[in-house]
Amino acid sequence: MTTPLSLTSRQRPDATAVLKAVGEIDMSNSDALAAALDALPDRVVVDLTEVAYLDSAALSVFFAHAGQVELLATDLLLPVLEISGLTGLVTVREVPSPTGPDDRHGAPEA
């Protein structure tokens, strides 16, 4: 069974591509993440601020696209990104965790 994951892309006014992920990223849907990154230009900001979980399959996708991505992540995901060594290869910007499940106002615009 595939874990729910929503991926939406857009461009910022400075023409930087942004890929927003919502849900969980695991082996059941990491191929969709890889395909979305493959379809975008050379530099992509990946907004993980609404991702509650990611596993080694997700990390593998980010390692494979290390020259292409910059990650936005909350303190929930930061330990996983640090322990994996990904923070040594890509820029990871910490975004404050929302104060509640429906409060996304604290996150800066990606």
Contacts in CASP RR format, 6 or more apart in sequence:
PFRMAT RR
TARGET T0000
AUTHOR 0000-0000-0000
METHOD contacts of the structure
MODEL  1
MTTPLSLTSRQRPDATAVLKAVGEIDMSNSDALAAALDALPDRVVVDLTE
VAYLDSAALSVFFAHAGQVELLATDLLLPVLEISGLTGLVTVREVPSPTG
PDDRHGAPEA
1 28 0 8 1.000
2 28 0 8 1.000
2 29 0 8 1.000
3 23 0 8 1.000
3 24 0 8 1.000
3 25 0 8 1.000
3 26 0 8 1.000
3 28 0 8 1.000
3 29 0 8 1.000
4 23 0 8 1.000
4 24 0 8 1.000
5 21 0 8 1.000
5 22 0 8 1.000
5 23 0 8 1.000
5 24 0 8 1.000
5 25 0 8 1.000
5 29 0 8 1.000
5 32 0 8 1.000
5 33 0 8 1.000
6 20 0 8 1.000
6 21 0 8 1.000
6 22 0 8 1.000
6 23 0 8 1.000
7 19 0 8 1.000
7 20 0 8 1.000
7 21 0 8 1.000
7 22 0 8 1.000
7 32 0 8 1.000
7 33 0 8 1.000
7 36 0 8 1.000
8 19 0 8 1.000
8 20 0 8 1.000
8 22 0 8 1.000
9 17 0 8 1.000
9 18 0 8 1.000
9 19 0 8 1.000
9 20 0 8 1.000
9 36 0 8 1.000
9 39 0 8 1.000
9 40 0 8 1.000
10 17 0 8 1.000
10 18 0 8 1.000
10 20 0 8 1.000
11 17 0 8 1.000
11 18 0 8 1.000
12 18 0 8 1.000
12 45 0 8 1.000
12 109 0 8 1.000
12 110 0 8 1.000
16 43 0 8 1.000
16 44 0 8 1.000
16 45 0 8 1.000
17 40 0 8 1.000
17 41 0 8 1.000
17 43 0 8 1.000
17 44 0 8 1.000
17 45 0 8 1.000
18 44 0 8 1.000
18 45 0 8 1.000
18 46 0 8 1.000
18 47 0 8 1.000
18 110 0 8 1.000
19 36 0 8 1.000
19 37 0 8 1.000
19 40 0 8 1.000
19 44 0 8 1.000
19 45 0 8 1.000
19 46 0 8 1.000
19 47 0 8 1.000
20 47 0 8 1.000
20 50 0 8 1.000
20 110 0 8 1.000
21 33 0 8 1.000
21 46 0 8 1.000
21 47 0 8 1.000
21 48 0 8 1.000
21 50 0 8 1.000
21 51 0 8 1.000
22 50 0 8 1.000
22 51 0 8 1.000
23 50 0 8 1.000
23 51 0 8 1.000
23 52 0 8 1.000
23 53 0 8 1.000
24 51 0 8 1.000
24 52 0 8 1.000
24 53 0 8 1.000
24 54 0 8 1.000
25 33 0 8 1.000
25 51 0 8 1.000
25 53 0 8 1.000
25 54 0 8 1.000
25 55 0 8 1.000
25 57 0 8 1.000
25 58 0 8 1.000
25 61 0 8 1.000
26 53 0 8 1.000
26 54 0 8 1.000
26 55 0 8 1.000
26 57 0 8 1.000
26 58 0 8 1.000
27 55 0 8 1.000
27 56 0 8 1.000
27 57 0 8 1.000
30 57 0 8 1.000
30 58 0 8 1.000
30 60 0 8 1.000
30 61 0 8 1.000
33 58 0 8 1.000
33 61 0 8 1.000
34 61 0 8 1.000
34 64 0 8 1.000
34 65 0 8 1.000
37 44 0 8 1.000
37 46 0 8 1.000
37 61 0 8 1.000
37 65 0 8 1.000
37 68 0 8 1.000
37 69 0 8 1.000
40 68 0 8 1.000
42 68 0 8 1.000
43 68 0 8 1.000
43 70 0 8 1.000
44 65 0 8 1.000
44 68 0 8 1.000
44 69 0 8 1.000
44 70 0 8 1.000
45 69 0 8 1.000
45 70 0 8 1.000
45 71 0 8 1.000
45 72 0 8 1.000
45 110 0 8 1.000
46 62 0 8 1.000
46 69 0 8 1.000
46 70 0 8 1.000
46 71 0 8 1.000
46 72 0 8 1.000
47 72 0 8 1.000
47 110 0 8 1.000
48 54 0 8 1.000
48 71 0 8 1.000
48 72 0 8 1.000
48 73 0 8 1.000
48 74 0 8 1.000
48 77 0 8 1.000
49 72 0 8 1.000
49 73 0 8 1.000
49 74 0 8 1.000
49 95 0 8 1.000
49 98 0 8 1.000
49 104 0 8 1.000
49 107 0 8 1.000
49 110 0 8 1.000
50 104 0 8 1.000
51 73 0 8 1.000
51 77 0 8 1.000
52 76 0 8 1.000
54 77 0 8 1.000
54 80 0 8 1.000
59 80 0 8 1.000
59 81 0 8 1.000
59 84 0 8 1.000
59 86 0 8 1.000
62 69 0 8 1.000
62 71 0 8 1.000
62 86 0 8 1.000
62 90 0 8 1.000
63 84 0 8 1.000
63 86 0 8 1.000
63 89 0 8 1.000
66 86 0 8 1.000
66 89 0 8 1.000
66 90 0 8 1.000
67 89 0 8 1.000
67 90 0 8 1.000
69 90 0 8 1.000
70 90 0 8 1.000
70 91 0 8 1.000
70 92 0 8 1.000
70 93 0 8 1.000
71 81 0 8 1.000
71 86 0 8 1.000
71 90 0 8 1.000
71 91 0 8 1.000
71 92 0 8 1.000
71 93 0 8 1.000
72 92 0 8 1.000
72 93 0 8 1.000
72 95 0 8 1.000
72 107 0 8 1.000
72 110 0 8 1.000
73 81 0 8 1.000
73 92 0 8 1.000
73 93 0 8 1.000
73 94 0 8 1.000
73 95 0 8 1.000
74 94 0 8 1.000
74 95 0 8 1.000
74 96 0 8 1.000
74 97 0 8 1.000
74 98 0 8 1.000
75 94 0 8 1.000
75 96 0 8 1.000
75 97 0 8 1.000
76 97 0 8 1.000
78 92 0 8 1.000
78 94 0 8 1.000
81 87 0 8 1.000
81 92 0 8 1.000
86 92 0 8 1.000
95 106 0 8 1.000
95 107 0 8 1.000
95 108 0 8 1.000
96 106 0 8 1.000
96 107 0 8 1.000
98 104 0 8 1.000
98 105 0 8 1.000
98 106 0 8 1.000
98 107 0 8 1.000
99 106 0 8 1.000
END
